[in-house]
Amino acid sequence: MTQPILVLDRVTKRFAGHVAVDSLSLVVPPGVIYGLLGPNGAGKSTTIRMIMNIYVPDGGSVQLFGEPGGRDHSARIGYLPEERGLYPKMRVLDVLLFLAEMKGMDRRATRPQASQWLERLGLGDWAQRKVNELSKGMQQKVQFISTILHDPDLLVMDEAFSGLDPVNSQILKDTVLELRSRGKTILLSTHIMEQAEKLCDHVCIIARGKKLVDGTLADVKRTRSGHHVLVNFDGARGDADRIFGDRRLATKADVSGQFAELELAPGADAQQILQALVSSGARLSRFELAEPSLNKIFIDLVGPDAATPAERAEVIDA
Amino acid sequence: MHKIFAVVRREFVERVRKRSFWIMAILGPVFFAAVFLLPILLSGASGHKHIVLVDRTSSGFGTAVAKTLDSAGHFTVERLAGRAGIEDSLRDLVGRKELDGFLLLTDSALETGTAEYRASNVSALEDIAQLREILGRLAVEGRLTRLGVDPGLVAKAQVHFRLTTQKITRGKTTGESAGQSFSLAYFMSVTLYIALLLYGVQVMGSVMEEKTSKIVEVLASSLRPFQLLMGKLLGVGAASLLQFVIWGAAGRLMLSQRMALMAKMGGGAGSGGEGGLFQVPQHIPSSTLVIFILFFLGGYFLYSAMFAAVAAMSGTEQEARQSQAPVTMLIMIAFFSSFAILANPESNLAVALTLIPFTAPIATPVRWAAGSLNWTEVVASLALLIVGIVVVTWVASRIYRVGILMTGKRPSVAELVRWVRTA
């Protein structure tokens, strides 16, 4: 197997009073879009900040490009923090060049690339304007350019799509996909599962600082498929309610009118349910063993209570 | 190094590009020129005065006064006999600005040495001084004549005694007067005080900007906070040094051209007064300039590092303004204690103030300009200042390092100590 781009080995981060990240391990292979998923307050940003060497882990280790993590790798990483920000009074092009210099780039050599990117994202006419004259969306695009201008091998985006309108969101997605096609690795955090499902090859779902599941999106879904049954009725429902309520068959059933999504009980056979339904006189237009949506997996795993974030500690023990 | 340089360049270029930078650069010298020239101009620019002398003397005293005043050039004098009620009509004339004032002379002037001058402007010091001088001289002459003494003889015997002061600095006579070295020391003290505050607050603003705009997170992942802090201090320092050079050049130019300037503006030559406390120095010695710049830079680094730490631990501009009080207080102590130094540059207090890093940036240049320091003491002061800078920067950069990424409530002192120890 090729060497992973990023390895977290049991990293832990404690803030005054609570554990933000609890012995989290994950492996990001090269050339993938990796989704770090979790509800608000799950520890996504803290994890990312440890990867970016902004926080020092209290335990465990971070490995980047096969070496111990640290600021030395910053030239190979592009970082879009959760809280976006640029120098409001600087000119757009100057900000981009300055941030590229912070990544060790040469100012003069970067200039044409910066202009090219601005052109490409429709900001060509704004290069000499001050940042605070731009709209929020335009500033977001400028910041995005700043994270990829130095052509990083790893792109880390915290809450990648927050605050973007659908058009800009699409532009961002297209760019991210193009970067992957060029062999770059993208780690993004989000709590919007629909986006993650469309974009990510790998996912890691965390809640309250702990990993719940990780792997390729397909694997994560497969381990949970076969357990899911989608049923559409065609008029007569037969004895459906009693069958769905049988805990030996289904542990959970979301029924809404003519549609139901069931979770099979351990050891139960979907065929049993089908047989029972048909013999009770139900008419079916669909009976499908399905892969659950990422959203469904997420909610099942995280549970309703984990979605309320733990109190955020703002004081840092660095 | 490349990254520090990029930070330095950004700070410098962004600052120098601002209109306010050049406004400050130009307004600074104008302001200082005003401080030095305005009093001179104001006292000298009273112009020609048309007055009436109401003569109620029986001797020829009134006539003599009118003649002498007229020939002095500054006044046009009309002598009127002192009929009753004349004061009222003259007062009306003054009210209508047809007359500048009138002088009331009686026979008692010679006896008591008193007279009365009523005018629209009695604070024109030059006018009053000339009136008093002429009246006094003529009164003395009149009294001498009455006593049978020849005033010419007395004039011959009189001598105007002049005591010139020459400062001995570090074993050499410098040709500077006491007044000149005092004003130079005073001027440096004020300039250093303003500059340390001004540029320290600029560093603070720069840190706040990065913190409130959240860009600091990207920076912190790209370079060490210490690099960022150093780049910032050097960048703002370079911009402020440029401003200083502009001020210095303008100041020297104004000094060398001040006679011409004053003449052009209508001020009397030498109206600064010879014995006065404030005198424009003839020239500023290079050694003084070097020490001034060295200690300005030292003080700048010392205090700006503290300002940076203050900004880093504050969440908002408002919080920063509150937390900067201890730092501002230190600068103020340094400034106000320089008055004690000026009063007595050799005192134990003055010596202590030159050795304490927090007061040295102002105290040492002031004592040097006042002429009571030799090079050994300057070197000792500078060495201690550098030690102070290293220690303060070390502590400040640790607070800075943790603080720039912190949001939320301001840390307590105990938390600050923990930051410094664990960062």
Interface residues (C-beta under 8 A of the other chain):
Chain A: R49 M52 N53 I54 R71 S74 I77 Y79 P81 E83 R84 G85 L86 Y87 P88 K89 M90 D94 F98 L99 E101 M102 K103 G104 R107 S146 E314 V315 I316 D317 A318
Chain B: H2 K3 A6 R10 V13 E14 E209 E210 S213 K214 I215 V216 E217 V218 L219 A220 S221 S222 L223 R224 R401 V402 L405 M406 T407 G408 K409 P411 E415 R418 W419 T422 A423
